[in-house]
């Protein structure tokens, strides 16, 4: 008797059938709203903002890696839920560790401009990722309309997590060579000058 091959389950067919799919997609935002203040308090107490950002990047990669492995696992229905919980923790830590770095890096009279530039880069990156995901799915479905193309955007987003991890490591190295300005906690007062001046 020929052994039947186990077909991997597809998220594209599964997620719309989940009774709580809309709730699953809201998990990261609910978690960020609930956890961000506590994460901010923790970052203020501990400091080491670049390390928190590194953890955020690793969590982003882990989140999409869980989705990539999901269709090959018997726990396929739990994959999206676990992934969104991980992403929610990442969102909370990112907001608490990234934005407070701005006043430490630029002159006081340029803080507003720096926030504006950061916001523009952030939204530009989100728009670029959405456009790239659309191109990936379009090209994949054009080759074979019946092909499940949901896995390929996940590869791309996991790659983004790896790239941001590398950027965080570089940031840590720069901070270590510049007096550890970003490593200090809020309780540690110092008279060091901002890293970026004039």
C-alpha positions in Angstrom: 0.0 0.0 0.0 1.2 3.4 -0.9 1.6 5.8 2.0 -0.4 8.9 1.6 1.6 12.0 1.7 0.6 14.5 4.3 -0.4 17.7 2.6 0.7 20.9 4.4 -2.2 23.1 5.5 -2.5 26.5 3.9 -3.0 29.6 5.8 -4.8 31.1 2.8 -7.5 28.5 3.2 -7.4 28.3 7.0 -7.4 31.9 8.3 -10.7 33.1 6.7 -12.4 30.0 8.3 -11.2 30.8 11.8 -14.1 32.1 13.8 -11.9 34.7 15.5 -9.6 35.7 12.6 -10.4 39.4 13.1 -9.6 39.1 16.8 -6.3 37.4 16.0 -5.2 40.3 13.7 -6.0 42.8 16.5 -3.8 41.0 19.1 -0.6 43.0 18.4 -2.4 46.4 18.8 -4.3 45.4 21.9 -1.1 44.1 23.5 0.8 47.2 22.5 -1.9 49.4 24.1 -1.8 47.4 27.3 1.9 46.7 27.6 3.6 49.8 26.2 3.4 51.9 29.5 4.9 49.1 31.5 7.6 48.5 28.9 8.3 52.2 28.9 8.7 52.1 32.7 11.0 49.1 32.5 13.2 50.8 29.8 13.4 53.9 31.9 14.5 51.9 34.9 17.0 49.6 33.2 18.2 51.7 30.2 20.1 49.7 27.5 17.7 50.9 24.8 19.8 49.4 21.9 19.5 46.0 23.5 15.7 46.3 23.8 15.6 47.3 20.1 17.7 44.2 19.3 15.2 42.1 21.2 12.4 43.7 19.2 14.0 42.8 15.9 14.6 39.2 17.1 10.9 39.0 18.1 9.8 40.2 14.7 11.8 37.5 13.0 10.5 34.9 15.5 6.9 36.0 14.8 7.1 35.4 11.1 9.2 32.3 11.5 6.4 30.8 13.6 4.0 31.6 10.7 6.4 30.0 8.2 6.6 26.8 10.2 2.9 26.8 11.0 1.6 24.9 7.8 4.1 22.1 8.5 3.0 21.6 12.1 0.0 19.9 13.6 -0.5 23.0 15.7 -1.3 25.0 12.5 -4.4 26.8 14.1 -2.3 28.1 16.9 0.5 29.5 14.6 -1.2 32.9 13.9 -2.2 33.4 17.5 1.3 32.7 18.8 2.8 34.9 16.1 0.6 37.8 16.8 1.3 37.6 20.6 5.1 37.7 19.8 4.5 40.6 17.5 2.5 42.5 20.1 5.4 42.2 22.6 7.7 43.5 19.9 5.5 46.5 19.2 5.4 47.4 22.9 9.1 47.2 23.4 9.9 49.1 20.2 7.8 52.1 21.0 9.3 52.2 24.6 12.9 51.9 23.5 13.2 53.6 20.1 11.5 57.0 20.4 13.2 58.0 23.7 16.5 57.8 21.9 15.8 60.9 19.9 16.4 63.6 22.6 19.6 61.8 23.6 21.0 62.0 20.0 20.2 65.5 18.8 20.3 69.1 20.1 17.2 70.2 22.0 16.2 72.7 19.2 16.2 69.9 16.6 14.1 67.3 18.5 10.9 68.0 16.6 12.7 67.8 13.2 14.3 64.5 14.3 10.9 63.1 15.3 9.4 64.2 12.0 12.2 62.5 10.0 11.9 59.3 12.0 8.1 59.2 11.5 8.6 59.8 7.7 11.1 57.0 7.5 8.9 54.7 9.5 5.8 55.3 7.4 7.9 55.1 4.2 9.2 51.7 5.3 5.7 50.5 6.0 4.5 51.7 2.6 7.5 50.1 0.9 7.0 46.7 2.6 3.3 46.7 1.7 4.2 47.5 -1.9 6.9 44.8 -2.0 4.5 42.2 -0.5 1.9 43.1 -3.2 4.5 42.6 -6.0 5.6 39.3 -4.5 2.0 38.0 -4.4 1.2 39.3 -7.8 4.1 37.7 -9.5 3.6 34.4 -7.7 -0.1 34.2 -8.6 0.6 35.3 -12.2 2.9 32.2 -12.7 0.2 29.9 -11.3 -3.2 31.1 -10.3 -3.8 28.0 -8.2 -0.6 28.4 -6.3 -0.6 29.2 -2.6 1.4 32.5 -2.4 0.9 33.3 1.2 4.3 31.8 2.3 6.5 34.1 0.2 5.6 37.4 1.8 6.4 35.7 5.2 9.9 34.9 3.9 10.3 38.6 2.9 9.1 39.9 6.3 11.3 37.4 8.2 14.2 38.7 6.1 13.3 42.3 7.2 13.5 41.0 10.8 17.1 39.8 10.1 18.1 43.1 8.5 16.8 45.1 11.4 18.7 42.8 13.8 21.9 43.6 11.9 21.1 47.3 12.1 20.5 47.1 15.9 23.9 45.3 16.3 25.6 48.1 14.4 23.8 50.7 16.6 25.0 48.9 19.7 28.6 49.1 18.4 28.3 52.8 17.6 26.8 53.5 21.0 29.6 51.6 22.8 32.2 53.7 20.9 30.4 57.0 21.6 30.2 57.0 25.4 27.2 54.6 25.8 24.7 57.5 25.5 21.8 55.2 24.7 22.7 52.6 27.3 22.1 54.7 30.3 18.9 54.6 32.2 16.8 57.7 32.8 18.0 57.8 36.5 21.6 58.2 35.4 22.2 61.9 34.9 25.2 62.9 32.8 26.5 65.9 31.1 27.5 64.3 27.9 26.7 66.1 24.6 24.2 64.6 22.1 25.7 62.2 19.6 24.5 64.3 16.7 25.1 68.0 16.9 24.8 70.8 14.3 
